[in-house]
Amino acid sequence: MSGYAWLAGAIATEIVSTSLLKLSDGFSRPLPGFGAIALVAASFYCLSQAQKTIPLGVGYAIWSGVGILAITAIGWIGFRQRLDVPAMLGMGLILAGVLIIRLFSRAEA
């Protein structure tokens, strides 16, 4: 499997695990809490596999940036959490950074 496929798996499991953290209500609900813990472990495993071929900084920037954007969207849509203009501008900058790295970086592992 390619490094970017592993990175996609790391991002997906991180997004679901963070959503489960919200649903665990401070770990007072065991099932979502244990699911979050298991998926965080899976996310780190996938990220470690991605880092075999993707440079550390590039992989981590994409993993965290896409995760932030996705969780923000889930919070907005799924949990009815609102953002103000500065927060939305910051999210736009994160998106711009991820796109610049992915489209223009020539970094090698």
C-alpha positions as CSV (number, residue, x, y, z in Angstrom):
1,M,0.0,0.0,0.0
2,S,1.3,3.5,-0.8
3,G,2.3,6.0,1.8
4,Y,-0.6,8.3,0.9
5,A,-3.1,5.4,1.2
6,W,-1.7,4.8,4.7
7,L,-2.0,8.5,5.4
8,A,-5.7,8.5,4.3
9,G,-6.3,5.6,6.7
10,A,-4.6,7.5,9.5
11,I,-6.7,10.6,8.8
12,A,-10.0,8.6,8.6
13,T,-9.4,6.7,11.8
14,E,-8.3,10.0,13.6
15,I,-11.5,11.7,12.4
16,V,-13.7,8.9,13.7
17,S,-11.8,8.6,17.0
18,T,-12.1,12.3,17.7
19,S,-15.9,12.2,16.9
20,L,-16.2,9.3,19.3
21,L,-14.4,11.3,22.0
22,K,-17.3,13.9,21.8
23,L,-19.8,11.1,21.9
24,S,-18.1,9.5,24.9
25,D,-19.1,12.5,27.1
26,G,-15.8,12.7,28.9
27,F,-15.5,8.9,28.9
28,S,-18.7,8.5,30.9
29,R,-20.1,6.4,28.0
30,P,-17.7,3.4,27.8
31,L,-18.4,2.2,24.2
32,P,-17.6,5.4,22.4
33,G,-14.7,5.9,24.7
34,F,-13.1,2.5,24.1
35,G,-13.8,3.0,20.3
36,A,-11.9,6.3,20.4
37,I,-8.9,4.7,22.1
38,A,-8.8,1.8,19.7
39,L,-9.1,4.1,16.7
40,V,-6.4,6.5,18.0
41,A,-4.1,3.5,18.1
42,A,-5.1,2.5,14.6
43,S,-4.5,6.0,13.4
44,F,-1.0,6.1,14.8
45,Y,-0.2,2.7,13.3
46,C,-1.3,4.0,9.9
47,L,0.6,7.2,10.3
48,S,3.8,5.2,11.2
49,Q,3.4,3.2,8.0
50,A,2.9,6.3,5.9
51,Q,6.1,7.8,7.3
52,K,8.1,5.1,5.7
53,T,7.7,6.9,2.4
54,I,6.3,10.4,3.3
55,P,8.6,12.9,5.1
56,L,7.7,13.3,8.8
57,G,6.8,17.0,8.6
58,V,4.8,16.6,5.4
59,G,2.8,13.6,6.6
60,Y,2.1,15.2,10.0
61,A,1.0,18.5,8.5
62,I,-1.4,16.8,6.1
63,W,-2.7,14.4,8.8
64,S,-3.3,17.2,11.3
65,G,-4.5,19.7,8.8
66,V,-7.1,17.5,7.1
67,G,-8.1,16.2,10.5
68,I,-8.7,19.7,11.9
69,L,-10.8,20.6,8.8
70,A,-12.9,17.4,8.9
71,I,-13.5,17.6,12.6
72,T,-14.5,21.2,12.3
73,A,-17.0,20.3,9.5
74,I,-18.4,17.4,11.7
75,G,-18.7,19.8,14.6
76,W,-20.5,22.3,12.5
77,I,-22.9,19.8,10.8
78,G,-23.2,17.0,13.3
79,F,-23.0,18.8,16.6
80,R,-24.4,22.2,15.5
81,Q,-21.3,24.0,16.7
82,R,-20.8,27.5,15.1
83,L,-17.6,29.3,14.1
84,D,-17.0,33.0,14.0
85,V,-15.2,34.8,11.2
86,P,-11.7,34.5,12.7
87,A,-12.1,30.8,13.2
88,M,-13.2,30.4,9.6
89,L,-10.3,32.5,8.3
90,G,-7.9,30.3,10.3
91,M,-9.5,27.1,8.8
92,G,-9.0,28.6,5.4
93,L,-5.3,29.2,6.1
94,I,-5.0,25.6,7.2
95,L,-6.6,24.4,4.0
96,A,-4.4,26.6,2.0
97,G,-1.3,25.2,3.8
98,V,-2.3,21.6,3.2
99,L,-3.0,22.3,-0.5
100,I,0.3,24.0,-1.0
101,I,2.2,21.1,0.6
102,R,0.3,18.5,-1.4
103,L,0.4,20.3,-4.7
104,F,3.8,21.9,-4.7
105,S,6.1,20.2,-2.3
106,R,8.9,18.1,-3.8
107,A,10.1,16.8,-0.4
108,E,11.3,13.2,-0.3
109,A,11.5,10.7,2.5
